[in-house]
Amino acid sequence: EEYKFPGIYRDKKIWFDTERLDCYAWEVDDSTIILWITYKGMPDLYIYEMINISPDNNHRARTWHWFNNHQIVKRTIIKEERVG
C-alpha cells in the first residue's frame, strides 16, 4: 500500500492536505521534527508526532501522542533502524 503526501512550504512549516488527513510539520532542531495530524473524518482526534533522527541517519525514534477531545488517550513509541 502506498500513500502520497503532497505538501507546500509556508510559514516555516510543511502543510499537507490529503483526502484523509490535514497536517503540518516543523523542524525543532537539526535532529527533531514535530508533526500535527488530524483525520478529516474524526474532528475530535489529533496526533502530535515527534521524530528524532540520529546524527548518523541510521536510527530514528518516533513517538505519537493521540488526543481525543484534548485529552491524551494513547501513546505509540516506534524504534526504527536503517537496513540494507
PyMOL Python script that loads the backbone (N, CA, C, O; Angstrom):
from pymol import cmd

cmd.read_pdbstr("""\
ATOM      1  N   GLU A   1       0.854  -1.172   0.000  1.00  0.00           N
ATOM      2  CA  GLU A   1       0.000   0.000   0.000  1.00  0.00           C
ATOM      3  C   GLU A   1       0.899   1.234   0.000  1.00  0.00           C
ATOM      4  O   GLU A   1       1.914   1.269   0.696  1.00  0.00           O
ATOM      5  N   GLU A   2       0.532   2.217  -0.763  1.00  0.00           N
ATOM      6  CA  GLU A   2       1.337   3.426  -0.891  1.00  0.00           C
ATOM      7  C   GLU A   2       0.458   4.648  -0.649  1.00  0.00           C
ATOM      8  O   GLU A   2      -0.664   4.742  -1.145  1.00  0.00           O
ATOM      9  N   TYR A   3       1.003   5.579   0.129  1.00  0.00           N
ATOM     10  CA  TYR A   3       0.316   6.840   0.385  1.00  0.00           C
ATOM     11  C   TYR A   3       1.189   7.970  -0.116  1.00  0.00           C
ATOM     12  O   TYR A   3       2.412   7.914   0.018  1.00  0.00           O
ATOM     13  N   LYS A   4       0.581   8.994  -0.692  1.00  0.00           N
ATOM     14  CA  LYS A   4       1.304  10.173  -1.139  1.00  0.00           C
ATOM     15  C   LYS A   4       0.858  11.355  -0.288  1.00  0.00           C
ATOM     16  O   LYS A   4      -0.320  11.507   0.036  1.00  0.00           O
ATOM     17  N   PHE A   5       1.834  12.184   0.064  1.00  0.00           N
ATOM     18  CA  PHE A   5       1.570  13.344   0.907  1.00  0.00           C
ATOM     19  C   PHE A   5       2.128  14.603   0.239  1.00  0.00           C
ATOM     20  O   PHE A   5       3.159  15.127   0.661  1.00  0.00           O
ATOM     21  N   PRO A   6       1.451  15.082  -0.794  1.00  0.00           N
ATOM     22  CA  PRO A   6       1.928  16.329  -1.391  1.00  0.00           C
ATOM     23  C   PRO A   6       1.755  17.467  -0.396  1.00  0.00           C
ATOM     24  O   PRO A   6       0.750  17.544   0.311  1.00  0.00           O
ATOM     25  N   GLY A   7       2.742  18.344  -0.350  1.00  0.00           N
ATOM     26  CA  GLY A   7       2.679  19.428   0.624  1.00  0.00           C
ATOM     27  C   GLY A   7       3.209  20.717   0.065  1.00  0.00           C
ATOM     28  O   GLY A   7       3.804  20.758  -1.012  1.00  0.00           O
ATOM     29  N   ILE A   8       2.981  21.778   0.822  1.00  0.00           N
ATOM     30  CA  ILE A   8       3.519  23.085   0.465  1.00  0.00           C
ATOM     31  C   ILE A   8       4.264  23.637   1.672  1.00  0.00           C
ATOM     32  O   ILE A   8       3.922  23.332   2.815  1.00  0.00           O
ATOM     33  N   TYR A   9       5.274  24.444   1.416  1.00  0.00           N
ATOM     34  CA  TYR A   9       6.044  25.077   2.482  1.00  0.00           C
ATOM     35  C   TYR A   9       5.532  26.496   2.659  1.00  0.00           C
ATOM     36  O   TYR A   9       5.534  27.292   1.721  1.00  0.00           O
ATOM     37  N   ARG A  10       5.089  26.806   3.890  1.00  0.00           N
ATOM     38  CA  ARG A  10       4.544  28.119   4.207  1.00  0.00           C
ATOM     39  C   ARG A  10       4.724  28.369   5.694  1.00  0.00           C
ATOM     40  O   ARG A  10       4.495  27.470   6.504  1.00  0.00           O
ATOM     41  N   ASP A  11       5.129  29.567   6.062  1.00  0.00           N
ATOM     42  CA  ASP A  11       5.256  29.969   7.468  1.00  0.00           C
ATOM     43  C   ASP A  11       6.201  29.054   8.246  1.00  0.00           C
ATOM     44  O   ASP A  11       5.947  28.745   9.411  1.00  0.00           O
ATOM     45  N   LYS A  12       7.289  28.620   7.608  1.00  0.00           N
ATOM     46  CA  LYS A  12       8.308  27.754   8.219  1.00  0.00           C
ATOM     47  C   LYS A  12       7.763  26.375   8.590  1.00  0.00           C
ATOM     48  O   LYS A  12       8.295  25.712   9.481  1.00  0.00           O
ATOM     49  N   LYS A  13       6.698  25.946   7.901  1.00  0.00           N
ATOM     50  CA  LYS A  13       6.108  24.628   8.116  1.00  0.00           C
ATOM     51  C   LYS A  13       5.814  23.994   6.763  1.00  0.00           C
ATOM     52  O   LYS A  13       5.657  24.690   5.760  1.00  0.00           O
ATOM     53  N   ILE A  14       5.743  22.668   6.746  1.00  0.00           N
ATOM     54  CA  ILE A  14       5.259  21.948   5.574  1.00  0.00           C
ATOM     55  C   ILE A  14       3.822  21.542   5.876  1.00  0.00           C
ATOM     56  O   ILE A  14       3.555  20.878   6.877  1.00  0.00           O
ATOM     57  N   TRP A  15       2.903  21.943   5.008  1.00  0.00           N
ATOM     58  CA  TRP A  15       1.474  21.707   5.183  1.00  0.00           C
ATOM     59  C   TRP A  15       1.026  20.615   4.226  1.00  0.00           C
ATOM     60  O   TRP A  15       1.357  20.653   3.041  1.00  0.00           O
ATOM     61  N   PHE A  16       0.280  19.646   4.728  1.00  0.00           N
ATOM     62  CA  PHE A  16      -0.239  18.546   3.934  1.00  0.00           C
ATOM     63  C   PHE A  16      -1.764  18.568   4.004  1.00  0.00           C
ATOM     64  O   PHE A  16      -2.343  18.805   5.064  1.00  0.00           O
ATOM     65  N   ASP A  17      -2.395  18.323   2.883  1.00  0.00           N
ATOM     66  CA  ASP A  17      -3.853  18.240   2.828  1.00  0.00           C
ATOM     67  C   ASP A  17      -4.188  17.122   1.856  1.00  0.00           C
ATOM     68  O   ASP A  17      -4.107  17.298   0.641  1.00  0.00           O
ATOM     69  N   THR A  18      -4.565  15.966   2.400  1.00  0.00           N
ATOM     70  CA  THR A  18      -4.900  14.811   1.568  1.00  0.00           C
ATOM     71  C   THR A  18      -6.379  14.498   1.753  1.00  0.00           C
ATOM     72  O   THR A  18      -7.074  15.178   2.508  1.00  0.00           O
ATOM     73  N   GLU A  19      -6.853  13.475   1.066  1.00  0.00           N
ATOM     74  CA  GLU A  19      -8.268  13.110   1.232  1.00  0.00           C
ATOM     75  C   GLU A  19      -8.566  12.593   2.633  1.00  0.00           C
ATOM     76  O   GLU A  19      -9.710  12.654   3.084  1.00  0.00           O
ATOM     77  N   ARG A  20      -7.540  12.081   3.333  1.00  0.00           N
ATOM     78  CA  ARG A  20      -7.733  11.520   4.686  1.00  0.00           C
ATOM     79  C   ARG A  20      -7.262  12.438   5.802  1.00  0.00           C
ATOM     80  O   ARG A  20      -7.845  12.433   6.886  1.00  0.00           O
ATOM     81  N   LEU A  21      -6.200  13.240   5.556  1.00  0.00           N
ATOM     82  CA  LEU A  21      -5.513  13.960   6.630  1.00  0.00           C
ATOM     83  C   LEU A  21      -5.350  15.440   6.342  1.00  0.00           C
ATOM     84  O   LEU A  21      -5.248  15.867   5.192  1.00  0.00           O
ATOM     85  N   ASP A  22      -5.330  16.208   7.417  1.00  0.00           N
ATOM     86  CA  ASP A  22      -4.784  17.563   7.430  1.00  0.00           C
ATOM     87  C   ASP A  22      -3.635  17.521   8.414  1.00  0.00           C
ATOM     88  O   ASP A  22      -3.803  17.043   9.536  1.00  0.00           O
ATOM     89  N   CYS A  23      -2.469  18.013   8.018  1.00  0.00           N
ATOM     90  CA  CYS A  23      -1.358  18.016   8.963  1.00  0.00           C
ATOM     91  C   CYS A  23      -0.314  19.041   8.554  1.00  0.00           C
ATOM     92  O   CYS A  23      -0.303  19.531   7.425  1.00  0.00           O
ATOM     93  N   TYR A  24       0.559  19.349   9.498  1.00  0.00           N
ATOM     94  CA  TYR A  24       1.707  20.181   9.196  1.00  0.00           C
ATOM     95  C   TYR A  24       2.874  19.714  10.050  1.00  0.00           C
ATOM     96  O   TYR A  24       2.702  19.084  11.093  1.00  0.00           O
ATOM     97  N   ALA A  25       4.078  20.048   9.568  1.00  0.00           N
ATOM     98  CA  ALA A  25       5.313  19.611  10.230  1.00  0.00           C
ATOM     99  C   ALA A  25       6.267  20.793  10.311  1.00  0.00           C
ATOM    100  O   ALA A  25       6.290  21.662   9.439  1.00  0.00           O
ATOM    101  N   TRP A  26       7.055  20.803  11.386  1.00  0.00           N
ATOM    102  CA  TRP A  26       8.081  21.830  11.509  1.00  0.00           C
ATOM    103  C   TRP A  26       9.309  21.237  12.169  1.00  0.00           C
ATOM    104  O   TRP A  26       9.228  20.256  12.907  1.00  0.00           O
ATOM    105  N   GLU A  27      10.450  21.852  11.888  1.00  0.00           N
ATOM    106  CA  GLU A  27      11.733  21.404  12.418  1.00  0.00           C
ATOM    107  C   GLU A  27      12.014  22.126  13.728  1.00  0.00           C
ATOM    108  O   GLU A  27      11.955  23.353  13.801  1.00  0.00           O
ATOM    109  N   VAL A  28      12.319  21.351  14.754  1.00  0.00           N
ATOM    110  CA  VAL A  28      12.630  21.918  16.063  1.00  0.00           C
ATOM    111  C   VAL A  28      14.122  22.241  16.153  1.00  0.00           C
ATOM    112  O   VAL A  28      14.511  23.315  16.612  1.00  0.00           O
ATOM    113  N   ASP A  29      14.944  21.297  15.707  1.00  0.00           N
ATOM    114  CA  ASP A  29      16.391  21.488  15.648  1.00  0.00           C
ATOM    115  C   ASP A  29      16.929  20.585  14.544  1.00  0.00           C
ATOM    116  O   ASP A  29      16.150  20.070  13.741  1.00  0.00           O
ATOM    117  N   ASP A  30      18.241  20.381  14.488  1.00  0.00           N
ATOM    118  CA  ASP A  30      18.842  19.601  13.398  1.00  0.00           C
ATOM    119  C   ASP A  30      18.439  18.133  13.387  1.00  0.00           C
ATOM    120  O   ASP A  30      18.633  17.457  12.377  1.00  0.00           O
ATOM    121  N   SER A  31      17.887  17.623  14.477  1.00  0.00           N
ATOM    122  CA  SER A  31      17.558  16.203  14.524  1.00  0.00           C
ATOM    123  C   SER A  31      16.096  15.915  14.887  1.00  0.00           C
ATOM    124  O   SER A  31      15.721  14.748  15.000  1.00  0.00           O
ATOM    125  N   THR A  32      15.272  16.933  15.071  1.00  0.00           N
ATOM    126  CA  THR A  32      13.907  16.716  15.561  1.00  0.00           C
ATOM    127  C   THR A  32      12.870  17.427  14.692  1.00  0.00           C
ATOM    128  O   THR A  32      13.011  18.601  14.352  1.00  0.00           O
ATOM    129  N   ILE A  33      11.832  16.677  14.346  1.00  0.00           N
ATOM    130  CA  ILE A  33      10.706  17.199  13.583  1.00  0.00           C
ATOM    131  C   ILE A  33       9.427  16.891  14.371  1.00  0.00           C
ATOM    132  O   ILE A  33       9.295  15.815  14.954  1.00  0.00           O
ATOM    133  N   ILE A  34       8.502  17.828  14.383  1.00  0.00           N
ATOM    134  CA  ILE A  34       7.198  17.637  15.016  1.00  0.00           C
ATOM    135  C   ILE A  34       6.127  17.707  13.935  1.00  0.00           C
ATOM    136  O   ILE A  34       6.171  18.565  13.053  1.00  0.00           O
ATOM    137  N   LEU A  35       5.167  16.794  14.017  1.00  0.00           N
ATOM    138  CA  LEU A  35       4.010  16.815  13.122  1.00  0.00           C
ATOM    139  C   LEU A  35       2.741  16.929  13.946  1.00  0.00           C
ATOM    140  O   LEU A  35       2.619  16.320  15.008  1.00  0.00           O
ATOM    141  N   TRP A  36       1.806  17.710  13.449  1.00  0.00           N
ATOM    142  CA  TRP A  36       0.450  17.752  13.993  1.00  0.00           C
ATOM    143  C   TRP A  36      -0.448  17.149  12.923  1.00  0.00           C
ATOM    144  O   TRP A  36      -0.437  17.602  11.778  1.00  0.00           O
ATOM    145  N   ILE A  37      -1.228  16.129  13.284  1.00  0.00           N
ATOM    146  CA  ILE A  37      -2.015  15.364  12.321  1.00  0.00           C
ATOM    147  C   ILE A  37      -3.459  15.268  12.812  1.00  0.00           C
ATOM    148  O   ILE A  37      -3.701  15.016  13.992  1.00  0.00           O
ATOM    149  N   THR A  38      -4.407  15.468  11.913  1.00  0.00           N
ATOM    150  CA  THR A  38      -5.803  15.216  12.218  1.00  0.00           C
ATOM    151  C   THR A  38      -6.432  14.458  11.049  1.00  0.00           C
ATOM    152  O   THR A  38      -6.107  14.712   9.889  1.00  0.00           O
ATOM    153  N   TYR A  39      -7.323  13.538  11.360  1.00  0.00           N
ATOM    154  CA  TYR A  39      -8.066  12.794  10.345  1.00  0.00           C
ATOM    155  C   TYR A  39      -9.332  13.565  10.027  1.00  0.00           C
ATOM    156  O   TYR A  39     -10.048  14.001  10.928  1.00  0.00           O
ATOM    157  N   LYS A  40      -9.606  13.732   8.742  1.00  0.00           N
ATOM    158  CA  LYS A  40     -10.752  14.552   8.323  1.00  0.00           C
ATOM    159  C   LYS A  40     -12.087  14.014   8.806  1.00  0.00           C
ATOM    160  O   LYS A  40     -12.996  14.800   9.071  1.00  0.00           O
ATOM    161  N   GLY A  41     -12.234  12.713   8.927  1.00  0.00           N
ATOM    162  CA  GLY A  41     -13.497  12.140   9.379  1.00  0.00           C
ATOM    163  C   GLY A  41     -13.653  12.077  10.887  1.00  0.00           C
ATOM    164  O   GLY A  41     -14.692  11.640  11.383  1.00  0.00           O
ATOM    165  N   MET A  42     -12.624  12.513  11.634  1.00  0.00           N
ATOM    166  CA  MET A  42     -12.649  12.445  13.103  1.00  0.00           C
ATOM    167  C   MET A  42     -12.158  13.770  13.683  1.00  0.00           C
ATOM    168  O   MET A  42     -11.009  13.853  14.118  1.00  0.00           O
ATOM    169  N   PRO A  43     -12.979  14.785  13.701  1.00  0.00           N
ATOM    170  CA  PRO A  43     -12.523  16.122  14.094  1.00  0.00           C
ATOM    171  C   PRO A  43     -12.051  16.245  15.543  1.00  0.00           C
ATOM    172  O   PRO A  43     -11.302  17.171  15.858  1.00  0.00           O
ATOM    173  N   ASP A  44     -12.463  15.346  16.429  1.00  0.00           N
ATOM    174  CA  ASP A  44     -12.052  15.437  17.829  1.00  0.00           C
ATOM    175  C   ASP A  44     -10.739  14.722  18.113  1.00  0.00           C
ATOM    176  O   ASP A  44     -10.201  14.828  19.216  1.00  0.00           O
ATOM    177  N   LEU A  45     -10.212  13.986  17.117  1.00  0.00           N
ATOM    178  CA  LEU A  45      -8.978  13.221  17.281  1.00  0.00           C
ATOM    179  C   LEU A  45      -7.831  13.939  16.579  1.00  0.00           C
ATOM    180  O   LEU A  45      -7.965  14.349  15.426  1.00  0.00           O
ATOM    181  N   TYR A  46      -6.693  14.094  17.280  1.00  0.00           N
ATOM    182  CA  TYR A  46      -5.486  14.609  16.637  1.00  0.00           C
ATOM    183  C   TYR A  46      -4.275  13.949  17.267  1.00  0.00           C
ATOM    184  O   TYR A  46      -4.337  13.407  18.370  1.00  0.00           O
ATOM    185  N   ILE A  47      -3.174  14.009  16.538  1.00  0.00           N
ATOM    186  CA  ILE A  47      -1.933  13.347  16.940  1.00  0.00           C
ATOM    187  C   ILE A  47      -0.795  14.344  16.834  1.00  0.00           C
ATOM    188  O   ILE A  47      -0.701  15.100  15.868  1.00  0.00           O
ATOM    189  N   TYR A  48       0.069  14.337  17.840  1.00  0.00           N
ATOM    190  CA  TYR A  48       1.358  15.011  17.741  1.00  0.00           C
ATOM    191  C   TYR A  48       2.411  13.921  17.617  1.00  0.00           C
ATOM    192  O   TYR A  48       2.493  13.024  18.457  1.00  0.00           O
ATOM    193  N   GLU A  49       3.210  14.003  16.571  1.00  0.00           N
ATOM    194  CA  GLU A  49       4.286  13.038  16.366  1.00  0.00           C
ATOM    195  C   GLU A  49       5.627  13.749  16.464  1.00  0.00           C
ATOM    196  O   GLU A  49       5.831  14.793  15.844  1.00  0.00           O
ATOM    197  N   MET A  50       6.539  13.182  17.244  1.00  0.00           N
ATOM    198  CA  MET A  50       7.909  13.678  17.306  1.00  0.00           C
ATOM    199  C   MET A  50       8.803  12.657  16.625  1.00  0.00           C
ATOM    200  O   MET A  50       8.734  11.466  16.931  1.00  0.00           O
ATOM    201  N   ILE A  51       9.637  13.113  15.707  1.00  0.00           N
ATOM    202  CA  ILE A  51      10.601  12.255  15.024  1.00  0.00           C
ATOM    203  C   ILE A  51      11.989  12.762  15.373  1.00  0.00           C
ATOM    204  O   ILE A  51      12.305  13.934  15.165  1.00  0.00           O
ATOM    205  N   ASN A  52      12.814  11.869  15.907  1.00  0.00           N
ATOM    206  CA  ASN A  52      14.199  12.221  16.236  1.00  0.00           C
ATOM    207  C   ASN A  52      15.114  11.318  15.434  1.00  0.00           C
ATOM    208  O   ASN A  52      15.015  10.093  15.517  1.00  0.00           O
ATOM    209  N   ILE A  53      16.009  11.919  14.656  1.00  0.00           N
ATOM    210  CA  ILE A  53      16.917  11.185  13.771  1.00  0.00           C
ATOM    211  C   ILE A  53      18.322  11.259  14.341  1.00  0.00           C
ATOM    212  O   ILE A  53      18.789  12.333  14.720  1.00  0.00           O
ATOM    213  N   SER A  54      19.004  10.101  14.404  1.00  0.00           N
ATOM    214  CA  SER A  54      20.369  10.048  14.949  1.00  0.00           C
ATOM    215  C   SER A  54      21.330  10.798  14.031  1.00  0.00           C
ATOM    216  O   SER A  54      21.061  10.947  12.839  1.00  0.00           O
ATOM    217  N   PRO A  55      22.460  11.273  14.586  1.00  0.00           N
ATOM    218  CA  PRO A  55      23.437  12.003  13.767  1.00  0.00           C
ATOM    219  C   PRO A  55      23.956  11.206  12.568  1.00  0.00           C
ATOM    220  O   PRO A  55      24.309  11.800  11.549  1.00  0.00           O
ATOM    221  N   ASP A  56      24.009   9.888  12.665  1.00  0.00           N
ATOM    222  CA  ASP A  56      24.493   9.082  11.534  1.00  0.00           C
ATOM    223  C   ASP A  56      23.368   8.700  10.561  1.00  0.00           C
ATOM    224  O   ASP A  56      23.613   7.984   9.590  1.00  0.00           O
ATOM    225  N   ASN A  57      22.155   9.165  10.808  1.00  0.00           N
ATOM    226  CA  ASN A  57      20.980   8.888   9.974  1.00  0.00           C
ATOM    227  C   ASN A  57      20.601   7.414   9.900  1.00  0.00           C
ATOM    228  O   ASN A  57      19.860   7.026   8.997  1.00  0.00           O
ATOM    229  N   ASN A  58      21.079   6.591  10.807  1.00  0.00           N
ATOM    230  CA  ASN A  58      20.772   5.162  10.778  1.00  0.00           C
ATOM    231  C   ASN A  58      19.693   4.745  11.775  1.00  0.00           C
ATOM    232  O   ASN A  58      19.201   3.617  11.726  1.00  0.00           O
ATOM    233  N   HIS A  59      19.328   5.649  12.675  1.00  0.00           N
ATOM    234  CA  HIS A  59      18.324   5.321  13.695  1.00  0.00           C
ATOM    235  C   HIS A  59      17.323   6.461  13.777  1.00  0.00           C
ATOM    236  O   HIS A  59      17.665   7.638  13.658  1.00  0.00           O
ATOM    237  N   ARG A  60      16.074   6.065  13.986  1.00  0.00           N
ATOM    238  CA  ARG A  60      15.017   7.062  14.107  1.00  0.00           C
ATOM    239  C   ARG A  60      14.081   6.633  15.225  1.00  0.00           C
ATOM    240  O   ARG A  60      13.640   5.484  15.275  1.00  0.00           O
ATOM    241  N   ALA A  61      13.784   7.560  16.115  1.00  0.00           N
ATOM    242  CA  ALA A  61      12.822   7.319  17.193  1.00  0.00           C
ATOM    243  C   ALA A  61      11.608   8.202  16.921  1.00  0.00           C
ATOM    244  O   ALA A  61      11.735   9.391  16.631  1.00  0.00           O
ATOM    245  N   ARG A  62      10.426   7.587  17.021  1.00  0.00           N
ATOM    246  CA  ARG A  62       9.185   8.322  16.789  1.00  0.00           C
ATOM    247  C   ARG A  62       8.231   8.068  17.945  1.00  0.00           C
ATOM    248  O   ARG A  62       8.097   6.939  18.415  1.00  0.00           O
ATOM    249  N   THR A  63       7.579   9.111  18.391  1.00  0.00           N
ATOM    250  CA  THR A  63       6.519   8.959  19.386  1.00  0.00           C
ATOM    251  C   THR A  63       5.275   9.665  18.860  1.00  0.00           C
ATOM    252  O   THR A  63       5.342  10.768  18.318  1.00  0.00           O
ATOM    253  N   TRP A  64       4.151   9.003  19.036  1.00  0.00           N
ATOM    254  CA  TRP A  64       2.857   9.578  18.675  1.00  0.00           C
ATOM    255  C   TRP A  64       2.069   9.766  19.964  1.00  0.00           C
ATOM    256  O   TRP A  64       1.949   8.844  20.771  1.00  0.00           O
ATOM    257  N   HIS A  65       1.542  10.950  20.145  1.00  0.00           N
ATOM    258  CA  HIS A  65       0.657  11.244  21.275  1.00  0.00           C
ATOM    259  C   HIS A  65      -0.732  11.483  20.687  1.00  0.00           C
ATOM    260  O   HIS A  65      -0.964  12.458  19.972  1.00  0.00           O
ATOM    261  N   TRP A  66      -1.644  10.575  21.004  1.00  0.00           N
ATOM    262  CA  TRP A  66      -3.006  10.607  20.474  1.00  0.00           C
ATOM    263  C   TRP A  66      -3.916  11.349  21.450  1.00  0.00           C
ATOM    264  O   TRP A  66      -3.933  11.042  22.642  1.00  0.00           O
ATOM    265  N   PHE A  67      -4.664  12.316  20.948  1.00  0.00           N
ATOM    266  CA  PHE A  67      -5.593  13.092  21.771  1.00  0.00           C
ATOM    267  C   PHE A  67      -7.000  12.961  21.215  1.00  0.00           C
ATOM    268  O   PHE A  67      -7.209  12.965  20.002  1.00  0.00           O
ATOM    269  N   ASN A  68      -7.956  12.847  22.118  1.00  0.00           N
ATOM    270  CA  ASN A  68      -9.366  12.871  21.753  1.00  0.00           C
ATOM    271  C   ASN A  68     -10.039  13.872  22.683  1.00  0.00           C
ATOM    272  O   ASN A  68      -9.937  13.759  23.904  1.00  0.00           O
ATOM    273  N   ASN A  69     -10.722  14.844  22.106  1.00  0.00           N
ATOM    274  CA  ASN A  69     -11.328  15.932  22.898  1.00  0.00           C
ATOM    275  C   ASN A  69     -10.301  16.581  23.825  1.00  0.00           C
ATOM    276  O   ASN A  69     -10.613  16.910  24.969  1.00  0.00           O
ATOM    277  N   HIS A  70      -9.091  16.760  23.335  1.00  0.00           N
ATOM    278  CA  HIS A  70      -7.992  17.432  24.042  1.00  0.00           C
ATOM    279  C   HIS A  70      -7.464  16.663  25.249  1.00  0.00           C
ATOM    280  O   HIS A  70      -6.768  17.225  26.095  1.00  0.00           O
ATOM    281  N   GLN A  71      -7.795  15.386  25.323  1.00  0.00           N
ATOM    282  CA  GLN A  71      -7.294  14.526  26.394  1.00  0.00           C
ATOM    283  C   GLN A  71      -6.424  13.438  25.767  1.00  0.00           C
ATOM    284  O   GLN A  71      -6.819  12.820  24.778  1.00  0.00           O
ATOM    285  N   ILE A  72      -5.244  13.201  26.336  1.00  0.00           N
ATOM    286  CA  ILE A  72      -4.401  12.153  25.785  1.00  0.00           C
ATOM    287  C   ILE A  72      -5.047  10.796  26.046  1.00  0.00           C
ATOM    288  O   ILE A  72      -5.481  10.505  27.161  1.00  0.00           O
ATOM    289  N   VAL A  73      -5.104   9.967  24.998  1.00  0.00           N
ATOM    290  CA  VAL A  73      -5.748   8.662  25.128  1.00  0.00           C
ATOM    291  C   VAL A  73      -4.799   7.509  24.794  1.00  0.00           C
ATOM    292  O   VAL A  73      -5.091   6.354  25.104  1.00  0.00           O
ATOM    293  N   LYS A  74      -3.668   7.823  24.165  1.00  0.00           N
ATOM    294  CA  LYS A  74      -2.771   6.745  23.763  1.00  0.00           C
ATOM    295  C   LYS A  74      -1.417   7.338  23.390  1.00  0.00           C
ATOM    296  O   LYS A  74      -1.329   8.478  22.934  1.00  0.00           O
ATOM    297  N   ARG A  75      -0.362   6.545  23.590  1.00  0.00           N
ATOM    298  CA  ARG A  75       0.984   6.890  23.118  1.00  0.00           C
ATOM    299  C   ARG A  75       1.526   5.712  22.325  1.00  0.00           C
ATOM    300  O   ARG A  75       1.336   4.555  22.702  1.00  0.00           O
ATOM    301  N   THR A  76       2.199   6.016  21.229  1.00  0.00           N
ATOM    302  CA  THR A  76       2.832   4.990  20.411  1.00  0.00           C
ATOM    303  C   THR A  76       4.320   5.317  20.326  1.00  0.00           C
ATOM    304  O   THR A  76       4.694   6.449  20.021  1.00  0.00           O
ATOM    305  N   ILE A  77       5.164   4.327  20.594  1.00  0.00           N
ATOM    306  CA  ILE A  77       6.616   4.503  20.520  1.00  0.00           C
ATOM    307  C   ILE A  77       7.142   3.588  19.422  1.00  0.00           C
ATOM    308  O   ILE A  77       6.837   2.396  19.391  1.00  0.00           O
ATOM    309  N   ILE A  78       7.936   4.163  18.522  1.00  0.00           N
ATOM    310  CA  ILE A  78       8.464   3.420  17.384  1.00  0.00           C
ATOM    311  C   ILE A  78       9.979   3.596  17.337  1.00  0.00           C
ATOM    312  O   ILE A  78      10.487   4.716  17.385  1.00  0.00           O
ATOM    313  N   LYS A  79      10.685   2.482  17.245  1.00  0.00           N
ATOM    314  CA  LYS A  79      12.141   2.495  17.109  1.00  0.00           C
ATOM    315  C   LYS A  79      12.475   1.939  15.738  1.00  0.00           C
ATOM    316  O   LYS A  79      12.113   0.805  15.427  1.00  0.00           O
ATOM    317  N   GLU A  80      13.164   2.723  14.910  1.00  0.00           N
ATOM    318  CA  GLU A  80      13.474   2.303  13.549  1.00  0.00           C
ATOM    319  C   GLU A  80      14.981   2.296  13.328  1.00  0.00           C
ATOM    320  O   GLU A  80      15.717   3.093  13.910  1.00  0.00           O
ATOM    321  N   GLU A  81      15.417   1.388  12.486  1.00  0.00           N
ATOM    322  CA  GLU A  81      16.835   1.286  12.138  1.00  0.00           C
ATOM    323  C   GLU A  81      16.943   1.066  10.637  1.00  0.00           C
ATOM    324  O   GLU A  81      16.227   0.247  10.061  1.00  0.00           O
ATOM    325  N   ARG A  82      17.847   1.810  10.016  1.00  0.00           N
ATOM    326  CA  ARG A  82      18.071   1.666   8.576  1.00  0.00           C
ATOM    327  C   ARG A  82      18.687   0.300   8.300  1.00  0.00           C
ATOM    328  O   ARG A  82      19.603  -0.127   9.003  1.00  0.00           O
ATOM    329  N   VAL A  83      18.191  -0.373   7.294  1.00  0.00           N
ATOM    330  CA  VAL A  83      18.743  -1.667   6.890  1.00  0.00           C
ATOM    331  C   VAL A  83      19.120  -1.594   5.413  1.00  0.00           C
ATOM    332  O   VAL A  83      18.572  -0.808   4.641  1.00  0.00           O
ATOM    333  N   GLY A  84      20.078  -2.447   5.054  1.00  0.00           N
ATOM    334  CA  GLY A  84      20.486  -2.547   3.651  1.00  0.00           C
ATOM    335  C   GLY A  84      21.344  -1.474   3.226  1.00  0.00           C
ATOM    336  O   GLY A  84      21.760  -1.438   2.068  1.00  0.00           O
TER     337      GLY A  84
END
""", "prot")
cmd.dss("prot")
cmd.show_as("cartoon", "prot")
cmd.util.cbc("prot")
cmd.orient("prot")
